[in-house]
Amino acid sequence: MGRGVEMNRAIVVMSVLALIVAACGVGGSGPTAAETQLLVSAAASLTDGFGAMAEVFESQHAGVDVVLNLAASSTLREQILEGAPVDVFSSANHVNMDQVVAAGLVAGQPQIFARNLLQIAVPAGNPARIGGLEDFARPELLIGLCAEGVPCGDFASQVLANAAVAASIDTFEPDVRFLLTKIEAGELDAGLTYMSDVAASGGRVEGIDIPEAINVIAEYPIAVLAHAPQPALAQSFIAFVLSDVGQAILADYGFAPP
């Protein structure tokens, strides 16, 4: 292995460790020495659902601190391939999970735990009067998508192709939460996000349904990693995600069952 590759891997590992330290806090607010950390890397669209799930899981497992690393699935995949310490990986599509599996970094088989649909997202009140995907071709509007290679970006491109719309795109955001934030702030007239993200916005963003015939179903796989620091606890977390309680939490945040 070349020195440059080793340095890149070290940088990625140190970056993820820094995220873990930041998530744990400092001083009296951080975990005690007796706490066990469960490192969960999850797609950005799972921010609210997994946040709520982590709280319940911790309440059921004394001494466990669930540390969430939330980002685009493609970013998480690269972190894992570069050697970042992770117990559980949850992707918003199969493509990124498949690459981790192909690298021999998954223990067992990934399991689908949720599904999602894309929806047109507009600021509250829909000031630009967006009616459907055809409006994405209007050059006077400010339209955003997730970046290419990010699941929500790839799904959005597929939906627009299905609708035969040549969209006029002004920005490509690194993950769905960056995109949603710009729509909430009124910096964009519309974008394509997941239904779960619109539901989690608390009314700050409104959703416009996409016809079923041209929409895309996003499937979310989850898996324990082969070199998980806490493999048994990771299996317990996945079992919780698949349980009736876990599924009810996800449903509350706009996800459909597997």
C-alpha positions in Angstrom: 0.0 0.0 0.0 1.4 3.4 -1.0 2.2 6.1 1.6 -0.5 8.4 0.1 -3.2 5.8 0.6 -2.1 5.1 4.2 -2.2 8.8 4.9 -5.7 9.1 3.4 -7.0 6.2 5.5 -5.5 7.7 8.6 -7.2 11.0 7.9 -10.6 9.4 7.4 -10.2 7.3 10.6 -9.2 10.4 12.6 -12.0 12.4 11.2 -14.6 9.8 12.2 -13.0 9.5 15.6 -13.3 13.3 16.0 -17.0 13.1 15.2 -17.4 10.5 17.9 -15.6 12.6 20.4 -17.6 15.6 19.5 -20.9 13.6 19.8 -19.9 12.5 23.2 -19.2 16.0 24.5 -16.7 17.1 27.0 -16.5 17.4 30.8 -19.4 16.2 32.8 -21.8 16.0 29.9 -19.9 13.1 28.2 -20.2 9.3 28.8 -18.5 7.9 31.9 -15.7 5.4 31.7 -18.2 2.6 32.4 -20.3 3.4 29.3 -20.0 1.3 26.1 -20.2 3.2 22.8 -22.1 1.8 19.9 -21.0 3.4 16.7 -23.8 3.8 14.1 -23.2 5.3 10.7 -26.5 6.1 9.1 -27.9 7.9 6.1 -28.7 11.6 6.7 -32.4 11.0 6.0 -32.5 8.8 9.1 -31.4 11.7 11.4 -34.6 12.1 13.3 -35.8 8.5 13.2 -32.5 7.1 14.4 -32.1 10.0 16.9 -35.4 8.9 18.6 -34.5 5.2 18.3 -31.1 5.8 19.9 -32.7 7.4 23.0 -35.1 4.4 23.4 -32.3 1.9 22.8 -30.1 3.6 25.4 -33.0 3.5 27.9 -33.3 -0.2 27.4 -29.5 -0.9 27.6 -27.9 0.6 30.7 -24.4 1.9 30.2 -24.7 2.1 26.4 -24.1 5.3 24.4 -25.3 5.2 20.8 -23.0 7.5 18.8 -24.6 8.5 15.5 -22.5 9.4 12.5 -25.0 10.9 10.0 -24.1 11.8 6.4 -24.7 10.9 2.8 -24.5 7.1 2.3 -21.7 7.6 -0.2 -19.7 9.5 2.4 -20.3 6.8 5.0 -19.3 4.1 2.6 -16.0 5.8 1.9 -15.3 6.2 5.6 -15.9 2.5 6.1 -13.8 1.4 3.1 -10.9 3.6 4.5 -11.0 1.8 7.8 -13.2 4.0 10.1 -14.4 2.2 13.3 -18.1 1.4 12.8 -20.5 -1.1 14.4 -23.6 -0.6 12.3 -24.0 0.8 8.8 -27.3 1.9 7.4 -27.5 3.1 3.8 -30.4 4.8 1.9 -29.8 2.5 -1.1 -28.3 -0.8 -2.1 -25.5 0.6 -4.1 -23.4 1.9 -1.2 -24.1 -1.1 1.0 -23.2 -3.5 -1.9 -19.8 -1.9 -2.2 -19.1 -2.4 1.5 -20.3 -6.1 1.2 -18.1 -6.6 -1.8 -15.1 -5.4 0.2 -15.7 -8.1 2.8 -16.6 -5.6 5.5 -20.1 -6.8 6.4 -20.8 -9.6 8.9 -23.7 -11.7 7.6 -26.3 -10.3 5.2 -27.7 -6.8 5.2 -31.4 -6.5 6.0 -34.0 -4.1 4.6 -35.6 -2.3 7.5 -37.5 0.6 5.8 -38.7 2.1 2.6 -39.1 5.7 1.5 -40.5 7.7 -1.5 -39.4 10.9 -3.1 -41.5 14.0 -2.8 -41.3 17.5 -4.2 -40.4 19.8 -1.2 -41.3 23.5 -1.2 -41.1 26.2 1.4 -44.1 26.6 3.7 -46.9 28.3 1.7 -45.4 27.2 -1.7 -44.6 30.8 -2.7 -43.5 29.8 -6.2 -46.7 27.9 -6.7 -45.0 24.7 -7.7 -47.6 22.3 -9.1 -45.5 19.3 -10.2 -42.2 18.1 -11.7 -42.8 20.0 -14.9 -42.1 23.2 -13.0 -38.5 22.0 -12.4 -37.9 23.0 -16.1 -38.7 26.7 -15.4 -35.4 28.6 -15.6 -36.7 31.5 -13.4 -37.1 29.2 -10.4 -34.4 28.2 -8.0 -34.3 24.4 -7.9 -32.1 22.1 -5.9 -31.2 18.3 -5.8 -28.8 16.2 -3.9 -25.5 15.6 -5.6 -24.8 12.8 -8.0 -23.7 9.7 -6.2 -25.7 10.5 -3.2 -28.8 8.3 -3.0 -31.4 11.1 -2.9 -29.6 12.7 -5.9 -29.5 9.5 -7.9 -33.1 8.8 -7.1 -34.1 12.4 -8.1 -32.4 12.0 -11.5 -34.2 8.8 -12.1 -37.6 10.4 -11.2 -37.0 13.3 -13.5 -35.9 11.0 -16.3 -39.1 8.9 -15.7 -41.1 12.2 -16.0 -39.2 13.3 -19.1 -38.4 16.6 -17.5 -35.2 18.5 -18.4 -34.8 20.2 -15.1 -33.1 23.6 -14.6 -31.0 22.8 -11.5 -29.3 25.6 -9.6 -27.6 23.7 -6.8 -26.5 20.1 -5.9 -26.3 19.6 -2.2 -24.1 17.0 -0.4 -27.0 15.3 1.4 -30.7 15.6 1.8 -30.5 17.6 5.0 -28.4 20.3 3.4 -31.0 20.5 0.7 -33.9 20.5 3.1 -32.3 23.3 5.1 -32.1 25.5 2.0 -35.7 24.9 1.1 -36.8 25.6 4.7 -35.0 29.0 4.5 -36.6 29.9 1.3 -33.3 29.9 -0.6 -34.8 27.5 -3.1 -38.2 27.3 -4.6 -38.3 23.5 -4.7 -36.3 20.4 -4.5 -36.6 16.6 -4.4 -36.3 15.0 -1.0 -37.7 12.0 0.8 -41.2 12.0 2.2 -39.7 11.3 5.6 -37.7 14.6 5.5 -40.8 16.6 4.6 -42.6 14.9 7.5 -39.8 15.7 9.9 -39.7 19.4 9.0 -42.5 20.3 11.3 -44.4 22.2 8.7 -41.5 24.4 7.6 -41.5 22.5 4.3 -44.5 21.3 2.4 -44.6 18.2 0.2 -46.2 17.7 -3.2 -46.7 14.0 -4.2 -45.1 12.5 -7.3 -47.3 10.2 -9.3 -46.6 6.6 -8.3 -45.9 5.5 -11.9 -42.8 7.7 -12.1 -41.7 7.7 -8.5 -38.8 5.6 -7.0 -38.9 3.5 -3.9 -35.8 3.8 -1.7 -35.0 0.7 0.3 -32.8 1.0 3.4 -30.4 -1.9 4.2 -28.7 -2.2 7.6 -25.8 -4.4 8.6 -23.2 -5.2 11.3 -19.7 -4.6 10.1 -17.2 -7.4 10.1 -14.7 -5.5 12.3 -17.4 -4.0 14.6 -15.9 -3.0 18.0 -19.2 -4.1 19.6 -20.7 -6.9 17.4 -23.2 -8.4 19.9 -24.5 -4.9 20.8 -24.7 -4.1 17.1 -26.9 -7.1 16.5 -29.1 -6.1 19.3 -29.5 -2.6 17.8 -30.5 -4.0 14.4 -33.0 -6.4 16.1 -34.4 -3.3 17.8 -34.7 -1.4 14.5 -36.6 -4.4 13.0 -38.8 -4.8 16.1 -42.4 -3.5 16.4 -41.2 -0.6 18.6 -38.4 0.3 16.2 -40.8 0.1 13.2 -43.3 2.3 15.0 -40.7 5.0 15.6 -39.7 4.9 12.0 -43.4 5.2 10.9 -43.7 8.2 13.1 -41.0 9.9 11.0 -42.5 9.1 7.7 -40.9 5.8 6.8 -42.7 2.8 5.3 -42.1 -0.7 6.5 -39.8 -3.1 4.6 
